[in-house]
Amino acid sequence: MIFPRSVHVGSEAMKRVVVGLSGGVDSSVAAYLLKEQGYDVIGLFMRNWHDTAGTLSGDCPWYDDQLFAELVAKRLDIPFRFVDLSDVYRERVVDYMFAEYGRGRTPNPDVLCNREIKFDAFLDEALKLGADYVATGHYCRRRDDVTAGGRVYHRLLAGVDSNKDQSYFLCQLSQGQLERALFPLGDICKPEVRRIAQEQKLATAKRKDSQGICFVGKVDLPLFLQQQLAARAGDIVEIPADWKGYGSPRDHSLQEAATPWQYAPSDGVKVGEHDGAHFYTIGQRKGLHVGGKPEPLFVIATDVTENVVYVGQGQSHPGLYRRALRIRPEEMHWVSPDRVLPTGSERRFSMRIRYRQPLQGGVLHVVDDGGYILFDRPQRGITAGQFAVWYDGDELVGSGVIDR
């Protein structure tokens, strides 16, 4: 297992680690492993959400999570603390979500939660407890590379368990955040985590993994968003697969290849109505409530200004696919500063545009107006607001918010 240089506790003073105990099995086993390795471990549970509007019944509420976290801390005989970060979570994560959906984009709150909460606001609370490090149950790894001049670069690596690798969700972390981070599960597969939890009789051993929005849980998204975004009736327009625009060449420039398909209501036929274009995302199938078609309908574009949702029939509809995307210059993020590509350069990486998507081949071009990723194959459902990430082997090198 790879740890930072200062983590070999057998040869130096005991290090204090504050573990984000979430009430799930992963963070529970992370705490156990760190204690076994000789750390001074404290469990810290954070409550980040109070409002239940839009949440689905049956999803475990926060107080159940806290109870399980307390039971684990008691079993491991480690101190347990509680912190309420709901104000900063609303400000940095939820308000951002509302703003992005209002613009017709689809944000990834889990990425933001890690950057803004778990490894920022939570880290600040951990430091107040005298922490040297914070630890989570993420399935990823950290490696420290030391240059000839003695400078240390912290690398973010994919987890060994390819089915659970969560490096994508940490794609926005900085060097300062990684310096304080430990990921005890990076070299372990999920079945082994379950086995350890059962062997140690941890209360979370058989508990299901959480789903939905980070710290909010499963939600009825339109109902959740209606807390700030009003419903507005509009048309659902079906675009045929032989729409004239699909025949136009789009490979003359990176900018052209990265431009989303542009439709007008006159390009198709009205097939239904919706309650607000900002409630839909590219590639969405459910929630359209339009039947009677030979193949299922998928969202291929939304226009929040005119309040129109454009759809196409079938998984292979050309409107679902593009070969390129753009990231604004200010949204380009490099995990390690020595990996930055200068303007005017390009390099081949392995990419993904959503969590658990198989890695895709492509070339990242860095030009004056941002970063452009040109994929080897057309990609399904490139969505503004989501994060594109690029890897060199198992190292996550950088990421950025998809502009278009």
N, C-alpha and C positions, 0 to 999 in steps of 0.2 A: 504494500500500500504506500502511495507517495504522499509525503507530508512536507510542509515548509521546513526550512533548515532548523528553525528555532523550536520545532515541535518534538524533538527527541527528548522527551521529558526524563528519561533515565539518566541523562548526563547533565541536566541543568535544573534550575528551580522549577517547581510545579507551575504549569500554566493554567490560567483560569479560562474556561470556555462557557459561554452562555449559549445554550441550545434553545432554538425556537421550538418549544413543545407545542404542537398543534392539536394533539389529541388523536393523531393518526399513527399507524404502525411505523412509518419510515422515520419520523423524528424520534420516536420512542427508541428504536434500535440504534439510531445515531447517538443518542445520549448514553445508551448502554455501552456501546463500543468505545466511546471516548473515556468513560469512567474506567473501563477495563485497561485502557492504554495509560492510565495514570494521571489524567487531567483532573483538575478541580472543577467539577461540572455543576452548573446552575441551570435549572429549567425555567424558562420565561415564556408565559402564555400571553399572547397579545389579542385583545379584542379590537376589531377594526370596523365592525358594522353593527348598527342597532336597528335600523329600519327593516321591517319585514315586508314592505310593499313590493309586490311582484314576485316574491319568493314562492316556490312551489311547496305545498304541504308534504310532509314526509321527509323533507331534507333535515338532517340533524342540525338543530340550532346551536348557537355558540356555547350555551351553557353546558350542553352535553360534551362538546369538545373540551371545555375547561375541566369538567369532571374527569374525563379519561386522562387528560394531561396530568392532573393532580394524582390520580391513582398510579400512573407510571412513575412519577417523581417519588411517591411514597415507596413503591416497590424497589426502586433503585437507590433509595436512601440519599436523595440529593435535595438541596433547597429548591423551593418552588416560589416563583414570583408571578405577578400579574401586572399588565400595563394596558391602558386604554389608549389606542392610537387612532380612534375613529375620526377625530377632526382632521388630522393630517391625511388620513386615507381618503376621506371624502374630497379634500382639496386637491390632492395630487393624482388620485386615480379615478374616482367616480366622476368628478366634475369634468375631467379630461375626456372620459368616456362619453358623457352627454354631449360635449362640444364636438367631438369627432363624429358621432352618429348624426348630429344635427347638420354637419357639413356633407353628409352622404358617404362617410368613410367608415371603416370597420376596425376599431382599435383592438389591441391585445392587452387587456388589463393585467394579465399574469406577468407579462414582461415588465410593465410599469410597476407592479407591486414589488417585484424583486429589486428593481433599481431604486425606487423611491421609499419603500417601507422596510422590507426585510433587511436590506443592506445599507440603509440610511437611517431612518427614524428609529428602527429597532436597534441598529448598531449603536446609536447614540445612547439609548437606554441601557444597553449591555455595558458600554464603557462606564456608565455611572455605577455599575456593579463591580467595577474593577476588572472587566474582561480583557484578556489578551486577544481572544478570537470570538467570533460567533460561528455557530454551526447550524446546518439545516439538514433535512433528509433528502436533499436533491440527489438524483443519480447523475453525477458529473464528477470531474476530477480537476485538481489544480496541480500544476507543475511549476517549479521555480527554476528558471535558467539564469545562470550567472555569467556575465561577460568577462572578458579578460581584464577589463578595467574595474571589475567588482560590482557593476550595476546589476541589480536583480530585476528580471521581468517575470511577472506572474502570468502563466498561460492557463487558459480555460480549455479543458479537454472534455470530450464526450465521455459519458459513463460506459463502463464495460458492458452493461446490460443494454444491448441495442434496442430492445423492446421498451425500455423505460428511460433511455437517455433523455435528460432534461436540460442539457446545455443550452438549447434554444431559448428557454425561458430566462436564462441568465446572460443573454447576448448583449445587454447594455451595461454590464458592470464595468467599473473602472479599475485601474491598477490599485488605487487606494482601497477600494472595496474588497478586491480579491486578496489583498495583503492580510486582511483580517478574517478571511473566510476559510472554514474547514468543511469538507464534504466527505464524511466517513463512509457513505454508501457507494462511492464512485467505483470501487473495485468489486462490488457485490451485486449479485443478481436478485431480483425480487423474491423468487422462491426461498432463497437462503435467508433473506430478511424475515420472511414469515416464519421460517423454521427457528431462527434465533429468538424471535418474539415468543413463540410457543414454548421453547425450551426454558426461557427465563420467566415464563408465566406472566408476561406483560398483559395488561387489560386490553390493549389494542391489537392483540395478536390476530384476531379474526375479524377485526373491524374493516368495513369496506373503505376503499379509497374515496376521498372527497372528489366531487365533480362540480362543474359550473364555474362561476366567476370567483376569483380568489377572494376568500373571506366573506363573500356574499352567499355563495352556494348556487344551487339550481334556480333559475328564474324563468318566468314567462317574459321573454325579452321585450316585446312590445309594451306589455303592462308595466314592466320595470322602467322603461325609457319614458313612459307617459308621465312620470313624476316631473319631468321637465320639458319633454317634447310632446306637443299637442298632436292628436290624431287629425289627419286631413285626408278626406276621400279623394282618390285619384284613379287613373286608368291603368290597367295591366294590358300591355300591347305585345302581341306575339310577332317576332321577327322571323321570317322564313329562312331556312338554311341556305337558300340560293339568293339571299339578298345581294344586290349589285355591288355593295361595298366590299364584300369578301373577295371579289375578283381582282381588286386593285393591289398591285405590288406594294409591299410595305418594308422592303429591305434596302431602300436607298440610303437610309441613315439610321443611327441609333435612336434619334429623337422620334423618327417616324415609327420605327418598330415598337417603341415603348408607348406610343399614343393609344389609349383605349378606343375601341370602336365607338363611333358617334352615330346615334340614331335619332330619328324624328318620328312622331306618331304616324305620319303618313307613310313610313317605311313598312308598316305592318298592319295588323288588324286588332282591334280591341277585343279581348277575350274575358275580361273580368274587371273587378275593382278592388282597391286596397285601402288601407286606413292611414297610409303615410309611407312615402318612398324611403324615408330615413330608417324605417324598421326592417329593411331588407338588405341583404348582402349578396355579392357575386357568388354564383354557384348554389344558392339556396334552392331547395326543392319544397320543403314543407312550409305550410302557412299561406300558400297561394290560393287554395280553395277553388281551383279551376280544374274541372274534370272533362271527360269525354274526348281525350286526345289519344292518338295511337301510341305516343310515347310520353313519359312524364315531362312536365315543364320545369325549366331551371331559370333562375334569374341570371341574365347576361349583362345587365346594366341598370343603373338607377339614375334618375334626374331629380334631385331634390328641389331644384328651382322651379321646374314645371310640374313636379310631383307625379312623375311617370315611372312605372316599373316595366322594364323590357324583359321579355322571356323568350326562350327558344326550346324546341322539343329535342329531348334526348341528350345523353351524355356526350355525344360526339358533335353537338352543334358547334359550328365554327366560332360563334360569338363567345364561347367559353374559353377560347384559347388565344394566347399571344406568346411571342418568342422573347419579349424584352420588357423590362421595367426600369423606372427611373427613381433615384433617391436624391433628394435635394442636398446641396453641399453641406448645409448646417445639420443635416440629419445623418451624415456619414459618421459612424462610430467605430473606432479601432480599439480592440481590447488591449493590445500592446502597442505602444507608440513606435516601436521599431519595425512594426509590420505595415505601417502606412504606405500606400502607393501614392507617389507624387502625381500631380496633375499632368495629363498627357501620356500616362502609362496605362498598361493593361496587364492582367494576369489571369490565368485559368485557376478556378477554384471548384470545389463541390458546394452546391447551394441547396437551400430549402426556403420555401416561402410560407410554411406553416408547420406547426408542431407535428412530428411523426411522419411527415412527408419523406419518402425515400430521397436520399441525396441525388441531386441533378447536376449534370455537367454543364459548365458555362464559363463565360469570360466576363470579368469585371473590368469595365472601362472607366477610368477617372478622367473627366474632362471639366472644362470651366463651369458648366452649369450642373454639375453633380456627378453621381455615379450611375452608370448604366450597366445592367446585367443582361447579357445576351446569352440565352440558353441554347444548348445544342438542339433541344426539341421544344416545340410549343408547350407552354404550361397552362394547365387548367385552373381557372379561377384566380388569376392575379388580382389582388384586392388592395386598393388604396387604404392606408392606415395600418395594415399588418406589417410585420417585420420580415425582411429578407435577411438571411444570414449566410456567411461564406466560411468554409472550412478548408484548411490545408491538412490533409490526413485527418487525424482525430482532434486537431486543434481548431477551436472556433476563433477565427481571426478577427472578424468584424461583423457589423450589422447595420441596418438602417431602416427607417420607416418608408414603406413604399408610397411614393407620391402619385404614381400612375403606372 
